[in-house]
Amino acid sequence: MDNELFERAPIPKAYFSLAMPVVMSMLVTLVYNMVDTYFIAHTGDSNMVAGVSLSAPVFMVMIAIGDIFGLGGSSVISRLFGQHRYADGKRLSVFSFYGSLLIGVVILVVGLVFRGPILSMLGANEATWVHASAYYTWIIIGSPLIIVSMTPVNQLRTEGHAVPSMIGQIAGTVLNIILNPLFIHVFGWGAAGSAFATVLANVCTDAYLVWFLIFRSTNLSVDPRLMLMRFSGTPRRASTKTYGKEFVEHPVPVRRRRLNITGLEVKDILVIGIPAAITNLTQSFGIVMVNLYLLRYGNDPVAAMGIALKVVMIAVSVFVGFAFGAQALIGYNYGARNMKRLAGILRFSYIFLSCFAIVMTVLLSVFDRELMGFFINDPHIIDLGAGMLRVQLLSLVCVGVVMVTTCTFQSMGKAMGAFILSISRQGVVLVIVLAVASRIGGYQGVIAAQAIADLITAIMAGVLFYIMLPELRGGSRRSGAIKAGNVKEDTES
C-alpha cells in the first residue's frame, strides 16, 4: 500500500492519481450503459427505445444495492488503513464481498417473483411491455454478478489499486460493445440481447477482479475463513460403552465457527453504505418519476428524455469519478486526523469540479442536436431531446457541489449528512418540485424540475457542510489539537 501517496504527496498529484482511473471507470460504465441505447435506437423502433428506457433504472438499482457494501465497506476500510489497522480492513473486505453476493441472490428471487407489478410500476404499457419485460428479465437474472462487482471495484481504490479496478470495468465494457450488435442485430434478440450482453460483460469483470484480489492484493481478500473464528463448544460427554480393550470413547471438544464481525462493524458499513445506495436508488427513482409525468404527453418524450439523460450522464459520471475517486484519500486522512491536508483536498475538489462543470455545460449545450442525433435519427425526438438536454445542463455546477459533499460525508462516516443529501436531489426534493412545477408549467415544468431540485439540494449541501464539519473550519490549528487529543487517549487506554 502506497502510504506516501495518501499522506505526503502534493494534493493535485494524489487527487488525480486516485481519481483519474475512477473517472475512466465511470466513463467506461457510461459507455456500458450507452451501448444499449445506441444499438437499440438504431433498430428504428421507438417503442423498443422507450421500453429499455423504462427498464434501465433496474440496472441502476443493481449498482445502488452494490454500493451498500461497496462504498460502505470501502469507507470503513479506508479509515482503518489510515489508522494502519490492515488486518481489520482485510477481514471487513471479505465480509463486504459475501454480503453483497447474498443480497444479489435475494434481489434475483424477488425480482423474478414480482416481475409483473414492478414493470407496471415502471410505466410499461401495451406498446412497450414486451421490450421492457425482455430487458428487465435478463438484468434481474444477472443481478448477483452485477451487484457483487461493486465491492472489489470500490475496495481496490482503498489500497491504491485504482488502475486495476479500471481495467476490470474496461474489459467488461469492451465485451459488451462486441456482443451488443451481435445479439441485437445479427441474432435478432432485441432488448433481451442487449441485457444478456450486459450480464456476460459483468461475468468478465467479476472474474478479473476476483483474480486480482486473490493473487495481487495484499490487504484485501475474498477468503471466507478470514471473517470466521473458531470457538470451542460444550464437549460431548464420554460414553459409558467400551468397544474392546483397544478402544474407549473419550470426550471430544466440538469445534465450531462463527462470524468474526461485530455488530458495530456491520453498523459502520451500513450507515454509510445505505445512504450511498439510496443516492443511486433515488437516481433511478427520479428517472421513473420524470418518465411517469412525461407519459401523459406520449412515448416520444419518454424516449427523448431517456437519450438526453444518457448525454447528461457524460458529465455526471465524470463528477462522480472525481468526487468518489478521492474517497479513499479523504477517508484515509480523516482516519489519520490530518485536518490540514483534508481541508486542502476538499478545497481543491470543489474548485476543480465547479470549473469543470462550467466547461461541460458549454460544450454539451453547443453540440446538443449532434449528441441526440448520434443515438437516433427521428427528427421529432431529436428536437424534443435537444431542448430537454439544454435545461438539464443548467444545474451541472450544483450537481458537482452535491457530489463532493455527499462523498465527503460518506468518507468521514457522517451518516446523517450523507442520508439527507441522498434522499434529496432525485428523491424528496425532486418529487416536491415535480408536483409543483407540473401544475405551474405543465410539460416545461416537468422538464425543468430536475434542474430546480439540483439547485435546492446544492444549497442544502452547503448548509449541512457548515453545520456537520466544524473541525475543517479551523484548518491546521484543529488538526494539531485533534492529534494531541488522540495521543492522549491512546496513552490513557
C-alpha positions as a printed Julia matrix, in Angstrom:
493×3 Matrix{Float64}:
   0.0     0.0     0.0
   1.36    3.43   -1.02
   1.22    5.46    2.2
   3.35    8.18    0.6
   0.55    8.95   -1.87
  -2.06    9.26    0.87
  -0.01   11.15    3.45
   2.61   13.35    1.8
   2.22   13.6    -2.0
   1.12   17.01   -3.38
  -2.67   17.21   -3.29
  -3.22   17.56   -7.07
  -0.94   14.58   -7.71
  -2.61   12.4    -5.06
  -6.07   13.52   -6.15
  -5.62   12.79   -9.85
  -3.63    9.6    -9.24
  -6.6     8.12   -7.4
  -9.43    9.9    -9.21
  -8.44    9.62  -12.88
  -8.73    5.82  -13.04
 -12.12    6.15  -11.34
 -13.18    8.78  -13.87
 -12.14    6.44  -16.65
 -14.08    3.65  -14.94
 -17.17    5.86  -14.71
 -16.87    6.83  -18.37
 -16.48    3.17  -19.21
 -19.61    2.42  -17.18
 -21.35    5.23  -19.03
 -20.33    3.73  -22.35
 -21.51    0.43  -20.94
 -24.99    1.92  -20.48
 -24.98    3.99  -23.66
 -24.12    0.97  -25.8
 -27.56   -0.45  -25.02
 -29.28    2.77  -26.05
 -27.14    3.23  -29.15
 -27.69   -0.18  -30.72
 -31.35   -0.38  -29.71
 -32.05    3.11  -31.04
 -30.56    2.1   -34.39
 -33.25   -0.56  -34.77
 -35.56    2.37  -35.56
 -38.17    1.05  -33.1
 -39.15    3.92  -30.77
 -41.23    1.53  -28.62
 -38.13   -0.6   -28.02
 -36.15    2.52  -27.09
 -38.9     3.6   -24.7
 -39.19    0.08  -23.24
 -35.47   -0.13  -22.49
 -35.54    3.43  -21.1
 -38.31    2.38  -18.73
 -36.4    -0.71  -17.56
 -32.96    0.95  -17.44
 -33.46    2.16  -13.83
 -33.4    -1.52  -12.78
 -29.72   -1.7   -13.75
 -29.08    1.45  -11.73
 -30.83   -0.19   -8.78
 -28.32   -3.05   -9.03
 -25.42   -0.59   -8.88
 -27.04    1.18   -5.95
 -27.51   -2.02   -3.97
 -23.91   -2.97   -4.71
 -22.86    0.32   -3.09
 -24.2    -0.83    0.29
 -21.13   -3.0     0.78
 -19.03   -1.44   -1.99
 -18.94    2.2    -0.86
 -19.96    1.43    2.72
 -17.21   -1.15    3.14
 -14.57    0.9     1.38
 -15.35    3.94    3.55
 -14.71    1.94    6.73
 -11.7     0.15    5.26
 -10.0     3.37    4.12
 -10.33    4.83    7.61
  -8.89    1.63    9.1
  -5.96    1.82    6.68
  -5.43    5.43    7.79
  -5.02    4.05   11.32
  -2.74    1.25    9.96
  -5.24   -1.44   11.02
  -4.69   -3.54    7.91
  -5.84   -6.91    9.32
  -9.22   -5.45   10.3
  -9.6    -3.89    6.87
  -8.85   -7.22    5.18
 -11.39   -9.03    7.34
 -14.12   -6.5     6.55
 -13.33   -6.67    2.83
 -14.23  -10.37    2.89
 -17.46   -9.71    4.8
 -18.43   -6.98    2.31
 -17.82   -9.25   -0.68
 -20.03  -12.08    0.54
 -22.62   -9.7     1.94
 -23.12   -8.14   -1.5
 -23.29  -11.59   -3.11
 -26.02  -12.65   -0.69
 -28.05   -9.51   -1.39
 -27.71  -10.19   -5.12
 -29.28  -13.62   -4.72
 -32.17  -12.12   -2.75
 -32.76   -9.5    -5.47
 -32.74  -12.24   -8.11
 -35.54  -14.13   -6.38
 -37.64  -11.08   -5.51
 -37.21   -9.52   -8.96
 -38.44  -12.6   -10.8
 -41.36  -13.25   -8.45
 -42.67   -9.67   -8.71
 -41.74   -9.01  -12.35
 -45.24   -8.01  -13.47
 -46.01   -5.48  -10.71
 -42.54   -3.95  -11.0
 -42.87   -3.44  -14.77
 -46.27   -1.81  -14.25
 -44.78    0.49  -11.62
 -42.01    1.46  -14.05
 -44.65    2.62  -16.52
 -44.58   -0.15  -19.16
 -47.71   -0.09  -21.3
 -49.13   -2.23  -24.1
 -46.73   -0.82  -26.69
 -43.57   -1.15  -24.58
 -44.32   -4.15  -22.35
 -42.64   -6.84  -24.46
 -39.4    -4.9   -24.81
 -39.32   -3.69  -21.2
 -40.0    -7.21  -19.9
 -37.29   -8.8   -22.06
 -34.64   -6.33  -20.92
 -35.74   -6.46  -17.28
 -35.74  -10.26  -17.06
 -32.13  -10.74  -18.13
 -30.87   -7.87  -15.96
 -32.58   -9.46  -12.96
 -31.08  -12.88  -13.76
 -27.62  -11.3   -13.75
 -28.24   -9.24  -10.6
 -25.88  -11.21   -8.27
 -23.0   -10.69  -10.73
 -23.8    -7.01  -11.24
 -24.17   -6.29   -7.53
 -21.11   -8.17   -6.27
 -18.81   -6.43   -8.78
 -19.29   -3.1    -6.99
 -17.48   -4.37   -3.89
 -14.0    -5.06   -5.33
 -14.34   -2.12   -7.74
 -14.59    0.25   -4.77
 -12.34   -1.61   -2.33
  -9.32   -1.8    -4.62
  -9.11    2.0    -4.52
  -8.64    1.95   -0.74
  -5.36    0.12   -1.33
  -4.31    2.47   -4.14
  -5.21   -0.04   -6.89
  -7.39    2.35   -8.91
  -5.91    1.24  -12.24
  -6.72   -2.49  -11.84
 -10.23   -1.51  -10.82
 -10.5     0.45  -14.05
  -9.08   -2.42  -16.13
 -11.75   -4.78  -14.84
 -14.52   -2.42  -15.9
 -12.94   -1.69  -19.27
 -12.67   -5.41  -20.04
 -16.37   -5.84  -19.36
 -17.3    -2.83  -21.46
 -15.27   -3.97  -24.46
 -17.04   -7.33  -24.33
 -20.39   -5.55  -24.05
 -19.66   -3.43  -27.13
 -18.74   -6.55  -29.1
 -21.74   -8.61  -28.01
 -24.48   -5.93  -28.25
 -24.65   -5.59  -32.05
 -24.21   -9.36  -32.39
 -27.12  -10.19  -30.09
 -29.43   -7.33  -31.15
 -28.97   -7.19  -34.92
 -27.36  -10.48  -36.02
 -29.28  -12.84  -33.72
 -32.34  -10.58  -33.61
 -32.79  -10.81  -29.85
 -33.64   -7.11  -29.47
 -33.87   -5.76  -25.92
 -33.21   -9.2   -24.42
 -29.98   -9.46  -26.39
 -28.77   -6.12  -25.07
 -29.42   -7.14  -21.47
 -27.82  -10.57  -21.99
 -24.68   -8.89  -23.33
 -24.56   -6.73  -20.2
 -24.77   -9.78  -17.96
 -21.97  -11.61  -19.79
 -19.82   -8.5   -19.6
 -20.26   -8.49  -15.82
 -19.08  -12.09  -15.71
 -15.85  -10.93  -17.36
 -15.42   -8.03  -14.92
 -16.07  -10.18  -11.86
 -13.62  -12.86  -12.98
 -10.77  -10.35  -13.36
 -11.47   -8.53  -10.08
 -11.66  -11.75   -8.05
  -8.42  -12.96   -9.65
  -6.72   -9.69   -8.66
  -7.97   -9.91   -5.08
  -6.69  -13.47   -4.74
  -3.29  -13.15   -6.39
  -2.29   -9.46   -6.3
  -3.91   -7.67   -3.36
  -2.07   -7.51   -0.04
  -4.66   -6.03    2.31
  -7.93   -7.19    0.68
  -9.28  -10.7     0.21
 -12.2   -12.98   -0.7
 -11.13  -15.82    1.61
 -14.23  -16.56    3.77
 -12.07  -18.04    6.55
 -10.87  -14.55    7.45
 -14.33  -13.48    8.61
 -14.87  -16.63   10.69
 -13.32  -17.54   14.0
 -13.18  -20.83   15.82
 -14.6   -21.38   19.26
 -14.99  -24.45   21.4
 -18.47  -25.58   22.23
 -19.52  -27.8    25.12
 -17.64  -31.09   24.87
 -19.66  -34.21   24.38
 -19.93  -36.45   27.39
 -17.86  -39.62   27.41
 -19.79  -42.73   26.51
 -20.1   -45.48   29.09
 -19.72  -48.05   26.34
 -16.43  -49.69   25.55
 -15.5   -51.3    22.29
 -12.97  -53.89   23.36
  -9.74  -53.36   25.2
  -8.16  -51.34   22.39
 -10.82  -48.62   22.07
 -12.53  -46.42   24.64
 -14.55  -43.32   23.6
 -13.13  -40.14   25.1
 -14.63  -36.64   25.33
 -14.17  -34.73   22.06
 -14.38  -30.93   22.07
 -16.77  -29.58   19.44
 -15.01  -27.07   17.19
 -17.37  -24.58   15.56
 -17.03  -21.38   13.61
 -18.9   -18.16   13.93
 -18.84  -14.81   12.19
 -15.88  -12.74   13.33
 -17.66   -9.46   12.64
 -19.0    -7.24   15.42
 -22.36   -5.52   15.33
 -20.61   -2.16   15.47
 -18.56   -3.0    12.35
 -21.7    -4.0    10.46
 -23.34   -0.79   11.6
 -20.37    1.29   10.44
 -20.64   -0.26    6.97
 -24.42    0.07    6.7
 -24.75    3.64    7.99
 -22.56    4.74    5.08
 -23.5     2.09    2.53
 -27.25    2.52    2.8
 -27.18    6.31    2.17
 -24.77    5.64   -0.72
 -27.23    3.1    -2.11
 -30.11    5.5    -1.61
 -28.21    8.11   -3.63
 -28.19    5.77   -6.61
 -31.66    4.4    -5.9
 -33.08    7.9    -5.93
 -31.38    8.39   -9.3
 -33.45    5.51  -10.61
 -36.48    6.74   -8.7
 -36.05   10.23  -10.13
 -35.91    8.91  -13.69
 -39.02    6.81  -13.07
 -40.89    9.81  -11.66
 -39.95   12.04  -14.59
 -40.95    9.27  -17.02
 -44.34    8.87  -15.33
 -45.02   12.6   -15.63
 -43.86   12.59  -19.27
 -46.05    9.6   -20.2
 -49.0    11.99  -20.13
 -47.55   13.53  -23.27
 -46.83   10.23  -25.12
 -43.99    7.74  -25.59
 -41.81   10.06  -27.7
 -40.98   12.42  -24.8
 -40.02    9.39  -22.69
 -37.68    8.14  -25.42
 -36.23   11.66  -25.87
 -35.64   12.12  -22.14
 -34.02    8.69  -21.93
 -31.46    9.71  -24.54
 -30.99   13.23  -23.12
 -30.24   11.79  -19.7
 -27.64    9.48  -21.22
 -25.85   12.57  -22.56
 -26.11   14.38  -19.22
 -24.6    11.3   -17.6
 -21.39   12.02  -19.55
 -20.77   14.99  -17.27
 -22.31   13.47  -14.16
 -20.19   10.34  -14.5
 -17.05   12.47  -14.57
 -18.25   14.3   -11.45
 -18.91   11.03   -9.69
 -15.48    9.75  -10.75
 -13.61   12.75   -9.41
 -15.72   13.03   -6.24
 -15.7     9.37   -5.28
 -12.22    8.74   -6.67
 -10.96   10.9    -3.83
 -12.99    8.95   -1.26
 -10.06    6.78   -0.17
  -7.86    9.89    0.13
 -10.48   11.72    2.21
 -11.22    8.72    4.42
  -7.53    7.94    4.99
  -6.66   11.48    6.1
  -9.8    11.77    8.23
  -8.9     8.46    9.9
  -5.37    9.8    10.46
  -6.84   13.11   11.74
  -4.77   15.15    9.29
  -7.3    18.0     9.02
  -4.98   20.46    7.31
  -4.4    18.11    4.38
  -8.06   17.1     4.35
  -9.2    20.73    4.08
  -6.83   21.24    1.15
  -8.18   18.15   -0.62
 -11.78   19.34   -0.29
 -10.93   22.88   -1.39
  -9.26   21.51   -4.49
 -12.22   19.2    -5.2
 -14.85   21.95   -5.05
 -12.91   24.43   -7.18
 -11.86   21.9    -9.8
 -15.3    20.34  -10.24
 -17.07   23.71  -10.4
 -14.78   24.87  -13.21
 -15.15   21.55  -14.99
 -18.95   21.77  -14.74
 -18.97   25.15  -16.48
 -16.86   23.81  -19.35
 -19.07   20.75  -19.77
 -22.23   22.84  -19.72
 -20.98   24.97  -22.61
 -19.66   22.07  -24.71
 -22.69   19.81  -24.37
 -25.1    22.69  -24.98
 -23.33   23.69  -28.19
 -23.47   20.15  -29.59
 -26.89   19.19  -28.21
 -28.51   18.19  -31.53
 -25.45   16.32  -32.74
 -25.32   14.34  -29.49
 -29.01   13.45  -29.75
 -28.6    12.53  -33.41
 -25.81   10.13  -32.53
 -28.39    7.87  -30.87
 -31.46    8.24  -33.06
 -32.45    9.57  -36.47
 -36.02   10.61  -35.67
 -36.13   14.44  -36.15
 -39.03   14.86  -33.72
 -37.27   13.01  -30.89
 -34.04   14.92  -31.63
 -35.92   18.24  -31.3
 -37.54   17.18  -28.05
 -34.31   15.77  -26.6
 -32.16   18.79  -27.52
 -34.47   21.09  -25.58
 -34.53   18.72  -22.61
 -30.74   18.43  -22.66
 -30.12   22.17  -22.54
 -32.36   22.55  -19.49
 -30.74   19.63  -17.62
 -27.28   21.11  -18.19
 -28.12   24.37  -16.42
 -27.52   22.84  -12.99
 -24.27   20.93  -13.54
 -22.31   23.13  -11.1
 -24.91   22.33   -8.44
 -24.57   18.61   -9.18
 -20.8    18.84   -8.68
 -21.22   20.53   -5.29
 -23.7    17.88   -4.15
 -21.46   15.03   -5.31
 -18.35   16.28   -3.47
 -20.28   16.98   -0.27
 -22.03   13.61   -0.32
 -18.72   11.82   -0.88
 -17.14   13.78    1.97
 -19.87   12.76    4.41
 -19.62    9.12    3.32
 -15.83    9.06    3.62
 -15.9    10.55    7.11
 -18.71    8.37    8.42
 -21.15   11.31    8.69
 -24.18    9.11    8.06
 -26.89   11.7     8.69
 -25.48   14.26    6.26
 -24.98   11.6     3.59
 -28.51   10.3     4.15
 -30.16   13.71    3.9
 -28.42   14.52    0.64
 -29.01   11.02   -0.73
 -32.79   11.3    -0.42
 -32.98   14.9    -1.64
 -31.65   15.64   -5.13
 -33.51   12.92   -7.04
 -35.82   11.92   -4.23
 -37.86   14.05   -1.85
 -36.88   17.42   -3.31
 -37.46   16.25   -6.9
 -40.9    14.8    -6.05
 -41.99   18.09   -4.49
 -40.6    20.15   -7.37
 -42.23   17.85   -9.96
 -45.61   18.17   -8.28
 -45.4    21.96   -8.13
 -43.67   22.59  -11.47
 -46.01   20.3   -13.45
 -49.01   22.23  -12.16
 -47.47   25.61  -12.85
 -45.54   24.96  -16.06
 -47.08   21.77  -17.45
 -44.71   19.98  -19.86
 -41.98   22.6   -19.49
 -42.27   22.41  -15.71
 -41.6    18.66  -15.82
 -38.52   19.23  -17.98
 -37.13   21.9   -15.62
 -37.9    20.03  -12.38
 -34.54   18.26  -12.04
 -32.5    21.45  -12.56
 -34.53   23.23   -9.88
 -34.13   20.28   -7.5
 -30.33   20.34   -8.11
 -30.14   23.99   -7.09
 -32.12   23.46   -3.89
 -30.05   20.41   -2.92
 -26.76   22.26   -3.53
 -27.87   24.95   -1.07
 -28.75   22.22    1.44
 -25.3    20.65    0.92
 -23.56   23.92    1.78
 -25.58   24.35    4.96
 -25.01   20.75    6.07
 -21.26   21.0     5.41
 -21.01   24.1     7.59
 -23.0    22.54   10.42
 -21.61   18.99   10.43
 -17.9    19.62    9.76
 -16.82   22.42   12.12
 -13.41   20.78   12.56
 -12.5    21.72    8.99
 -13.1    25.41    9.57
 -10.11   25.53   11.97
  -7.61   24.05    9.49
  -4.18   23.14   10.83
  -4.87   24.5    14.33
  -7.67   21.98   14.86
  -5.65   19.26   13.2
  -2.89   19.64   15.77
  -5.36   19.71   18.66
  -7.13   16.6    17.46
  -3.86   14.7    17.01
  -2.78   15.7    20.5
  -6.12   14.51   21.86
  -5.75   11.2    20.09
  -2.27   10.68   21.52
  -3.6    11.4    25.0
  -6.48    8.95   24.54
  -4.1     6.25   23.29
  -1.83    6.81   26.3
  -4.72    6.58   28.74
  -6.06    3.45   27.14
